[in-house]
């Protein structure tokens, strides 16, 4: 995998996170959604990093 492709995947990942968080209407669940998004983003970042090695 080249770095440009990895960068594009990361941009899409953060775009997904922002859109997901913005669509949360219930403020009570916002922290939970952010936490779950962060877990997903970290897992995907590790996957991308492994493919770069």
Number of C-alpha atoms within 10 A of each C-alpha: 11 9 12 9 12 16 12 10 15 16 12 12 17 14 11 14 18 13 10 13 14 10 9 13 9 7 9 9 10 15 11 11 16 16 11 13 19 14 12 14 17 13 12 15 16 12 11 18 13 10 12 12 7
